[in-house]
Amino acid sequence: MKLLKLFFFFLILRQSLADVVSPTLDSTAPPPRINGGQLVNETVPFQVSLQLHRRGRWQHFCGGSIVSAQHVLTAAHCMEKMKVEDVSVVIGTLNWKSGGLRHRVLTKHVHPQYSMSPRIINDIALVRVTPPFRLERSNIATIHLGGSDRIGEKVPVRLTGWGSTTSSTSSDTLPDQLQALNYRTISNEECNQKGFRVTRNEICALAVHGQGACVGDSGGPLIKAGPHPQLVGIVSYGSSTCAQGRPDVYTRVSSFLAYIGQVINQDLAQ
C-alpha cells in the first residue's frame, strides 16, 4: 500500500508577514470559502485563534478550543517549538484580525509522548492563559468534551477554522472570517486504505473533492453535530495537498480525557 506524504495543517509564517495577511482578492469576486466550506455567521463561542507575534504584528497560525476558564486545547505540533511569550490567544470573534479579546499565554503543556516518528502520535497540547476567560459573556464559552465513547464512522461532524481557502498549502488565501465545513467521519480502516497509518487515538473525516482542512486549521475543533455540540477531534494532519479527496486526520479527544483533566487540575491547584 502506498503511503501518502503527510502534512500538518500548520501555518509556517513567511519572512514578510505582508505576504500572509494581505492576500490580493478581486473585490468583485465572491468571498473565499475555507476548505470549500461556508462562512460562519453565528457565534462559535469556544473557537480561538492562536497568534504569533512577529515584526510588530500578530498573525494567526493555529486554531484551538476553550475547555476551561483558563485553558485552550490545541495540537501539539502547533505549540511544540513556540515560546509562550510570543503567542497569544484571541477569543470572542469571527474575524481573527479584529474584535475579540486577547489573552497572554502563561504556560504550555505538550503531551509528553507526542512524536512524529515513526508515525504521528499524541498530537495534543493545552495552553493556560491569563487573565481567565470571561465565561459569563454570551460569545465566550467552553466546549463539552463528552465521555469516553468512541465516535464511529458516518457520523456528522463540523470543522471550523481560519485555514487556507484553496487546495494550495500556501498561506496567501488565509481568510479573515471564520469558515466551516460539515462532513462525516470514516472508519480508521478506510482511512488506512487511502494511504494513512492512523491509530485508534485518531479520527478520520472525508469530504468531497475540493473540501477539507488546510494550512491554518491545525489545532482547531472537530465538533459532533447535534443539540449538544461535543468536541471529538483536534485538527492534526492530512495529505500534502489540501482538499483533494483525501481524508483529514484528527486527534481523538475521547482518548485523552484523563490527560486533559490532569493538566487542568494541576494548573488550577497551583
Secondary structure, DSSP 8 states (H G I E B T S, - for coil): -----EEE------S-THHHH-----TTS----GGG-EE--S--TTEEEEEEEETTEEEEEEEEEE-SSSEEEE-HHHHTT--GGGEEEEES-SBTTSSSEEEEEEEEEE-TT-B-SSS-B---EEEEEES---TTSTT----B---S----SS-EEEEEE---SSSSS-STT--SB-EEEEEEEE-HHHHHHTT----TTEEEEE--TT-S--TT-TT-EEEE-SSS-EEEEEEEEEESSTTSS--EEEEEGGGGHHHHHHHHHHHHH-
